[in-house]
Every structure is written in structure tokens, then in C-alpha cells.
Amino acid sequence: MHTQGYASAYAVGNPALTLTLAISTERGKELDEQIWDAQTRYIMGKMDDAGWQAEVHNWRKSGGDTLTQRIRGGTLSWPNDAPQM
């Protein structure tokens, strides 16, 4: 079955893929690893609810809140946070 034409006919572009935030460039990998590690430990039962909440709190203080605010509020500052085209 040929699906290439079918898939591309229904594809929806994601304009956010081209956005680069300074906080994401500077701390994004660290923030991702921090929360992913905590998620893994929580899912595997190696962390209780209180531990999960503490990890989320640490992630937020480490830059997660800033990243979230910029993405939700669209507070991109130019030129450091300019969309990369």
C-alpha cells in the first residue's frame, strides 16, 4: 500500500519546531534530562508522590518555570530568542 501521498496530504505542520528560546538553548538539555530522569524513577516505582513533587519543584526552580512562561506567554525576547528559520 502506498501511503506517502496519503500521509503528506494530511500532515499538519508544527510552527513551534522552529522556535529557539535562549533558556532552551542554554539549559534545555539539562532541564529535559532532569525531568525525564524523575519521570522514569516515578514510573518505575523508585520514587513516591512526595519525591515526584519535589523533583517538579526543583525543575521549576532550575528554569522550568521560565521556559514554560516563555512558551505559553509568547514572551520571546529579540534577538536571543528570535525564531530560527
Secondary structure, 3 states (H helix, E strand, C coil): CCCHHHHHHCCCCCHHHHCCCHHHHHHHHHHHHHHHHHHHHHHCCCCCHHHHHHHHHHHHHHHHHHHHHHHHHCCCCCCCCCCCC
